Amino acid sequence: NADKMKVYGDEVLQQSTLTELEKVRVHSCNISLVGGSMIHGQDALDMSISVLKRLGCKFPQNKLLQARIALSSLATTKLPTEKDIANLPIMNDPARKACMKIMINGATYSHHCNNVFAFIMLTTRAVQWTMKYGVGVYSAPAFAIFGMIKKLTSYIKGAKLADRGFQLLDICADGKNAENRVTYLSWFMVYPFSKPIHSTLKHLLRGYKVGMEVGDLESAMWNVSMYICNSIVAGKALKPLAVDCVAYIEQMRMLKQDYILHQSLPFAQGVLNMLGDAEDPLKLSGSAMVEDDYLAMIESSDARVMSFLHLQIFKNIMCNFFGDFEQGAKLALEREDEYEKKNGSPLTLLDTLHQGISLYAMARRTKEKKYIKAAKKIRKKVEIWLKKGNINVTHYVPFLEAEEAALEGNVDEATRLYPWAISLASSAGVLHNAAFASERFAEYLLHDLKDNDRAGEYFQDSIKYYTDWGSTYKADLLKQNYSHLWDKKIPIGINVNPDIVIKAPDDNAIQDISDPSSAAQTTEASGGRVLITAIAASTSKKHTVNTNFNTLDFGEDYEPGRGGNNEDFASVDITAITTPCAKSRAGSMHDLTADYVRSNMAEVISIGSKTNEVTRCSDSQTSAVKSALSRDLLLEEYRTELGRGDMKSVAFQISLRCYQNWPSYRPLVDVQSELEASISALVKLNMKNHERSLQAYLVVVRRLRNLASTDETNHGFEELLKAVEPNSSVFHTVRMMQLELFVLFKDWKGAMLCLTEAPDTRKE
């Protein structure tokens, strides 16, 4: 109906009695009609600037003038304080509100057509108008987009601007209509560069749910596409992630979101390749897509540029995982940093790592300068990311440095750096990178150092990591190729380095997942088929990750980025399904999921919606638990206590859960997440003793994860001891954790001093 729409629209625009403001809705429709096809992004941008001029908001269309204004605006637009934002009035002028909408949409078009100066010019003007004229619906997206820009020079400033965006959502009465957009802009394009990548997943799922609620299907699908992408970067368990891919890819197809679908298909097939879905693991051809057909399809797609880049990225990753480093290096040299320049999403991180490993592998094999130069360039880039505060590349640096040491023949450095990289990746919960680093080190030990025994040990570690990640297909390939290096059965309790312990598997256990908000939990292999079993999220007992690091200047806000501690989490609740997926089958995802339950619409579950009892609790107390804990069985456990206002019982149960989980083998990143979420709840419940006890546990975890120095750790314990009563139960808890840390780091002098100063701690 586009032609009819244009006829009626032109009829309106030709009426001389109407003002430009009265015609603006028609202009917006015309712009959207052109901009809907992203290959015409520049045309939509030019139309946007022209309409803004008619409304009295002037911008130059000359690129040199745009550059001048953009650079000037970038220098003069400052980060406002939270107080500045809180004191802003509401924007009531309809003309300015219309201009704000066109500016933000115009910024989107400029981003898609790589017009950097127009992107900056429009975004900074929208931010300036917010500070000058007040808050409107498009103020929050303006700050989120400005955070994307500032992220290029400072990850922390970019994150703070995104924080201001969420603060603006709470001020604006219609904020929910923009929340899904702000969510994917912030939690995909800004926060992953200063926060743990795992912490982004639940927020992107919330953005998906809010988008579905308000009818913004495009933003909802963007959120879920980015959720899949970030899950891959974070190393989320493959089998439940495969279910997510099946569910959400099918939903994109149903909702006719082809632009997003085409970009997301390589994500899905990359996951399925690691599960053994493709006949040739180096080709992205299987249940989700067939590579040759996909290339033909995207040739006429609006998303062809980004889709092709995604295809190349995942082919490069497959080349690395399955040993074709020559082809991987070729793809890396062809692509270089093109994806980073066009998108700058978290996938850039994983792409850069795999480019670097491909290039170092070929540099070691051929000694050619083109590989050596490109590999070292990538290593230096990653080091800069780490210096700027990107904690997600902490293990990338020693991994790439180990490859360089191996290239230069520095055996001592290589044998020191590889285990360090493995340890950091493992402690961060990024199992696919721990597996890959273990495999690379094993190959170095085997082929370069001829140390068969140690090579066998690290191959076994790699097999365990790949298995835990969910790629038994890759693990089996390693067993086939290298099992002659060790006994037939992998022994239990291998301890190649202090951070790796292999436990006896429980054959009857269902594989748990890191994110209870995903669409499913397990995938079970059955003969030549894969059974994908989706389980309602309410049955999960594990918390999502939401880790804050005060070193990044977020103060005491344990959940920055969503209105601070006022965050309200959502929970995915879908019907259990079973979808057969033929292994190594070429065909469309639509055929694959013909019998899939199509009622996969997430619901935001409110505490007060289930029982009248809960509403008796004060709003602030209810919010405390809602904001800090994942929506799983925990909330069900606390409903009775919340209903009768028994906050002490809630605090006790929250603390007890953390105490019981302490002596477990869970990844430290998960333990830290649960501790911080629980502390956040206890702070709001004003349960200081419980809070300080868990703070002691948190001090230990931060030290073990190398997020705090020895001095910072000691200072943390000292402050806690000052705040509690001597010889109280909390005092002894703090001392016990201090003692445990002394023992773990073999500080026997400190341990004896601790026992001397507090002898009763041993009794406790």
Secondary structure, 3 states (H helix, E strand, C coil): CHHHHHHHHHHHHCCCCCCHHHHHHHHHHHHHHHHCCHHHHHHHHHHHHHHHHHCCCCCCCCHHHHHHHHHHHHHHCCCCCHHHHHCCCECCCHHHHHHHHHHHHHHHHHHHCCCHHHHHHHHHHHHHHHHHHCECCCHHHHHHHHHHHHCCCCHHHHHHHHHHHHHHHHHCCCCHHHHHHHHHHHHHHCHHHCCCHHHHHHHHHHHHHHHHHHCCHHHHHHHHHHHHHHHHHHCCCHHHHHHHHHHHHHHHHHCCCHHHHHHHHHHHHHHHHHCCCCCCCCCCCCCCCCHHHHHHHHCCCCCHHHHHHHHHHHHHHHHHHCCCHHHHHHHHHHHCCHHHHHCCCCHHHHHHHHHHHHHHHHHHHHCCHHHHHHHHHHHHHHHHHHHCCCHHHCCHHHHHHHHHHHHCCCHHHHHHHHHHHHHHHHHCCCHHHHHHHHHHHHHHHHHHCCCHHHHHHHHHHHHHHHHHHCCHHHHHHHHHHHHHHCCCCCCCCCCCCCCCCCCCCCCCCCCCCCCCCCCCCEEEEECCEEEEEECCHHHCCCCCCCCCCHHHCCCCCCCCCCCHHHCCCCECCCCCEEEEEECCCCCCHHHHCCCCCCCCCCECCCHHHCCCHHHHCCHHHHHHHHHHCCCCHHHHHHHHHHHCCCHHHHHHHHHHHHHHHCCCCCCHHHHHHHHHHHHHHHHHHCCHHHHHHHHHHHHHHHHHCCCCCHHHHHHHHHHHHHHCCCCCHHHHHHHHHHHHHHHHCCCHHHHHHHHHHCHHHCCC
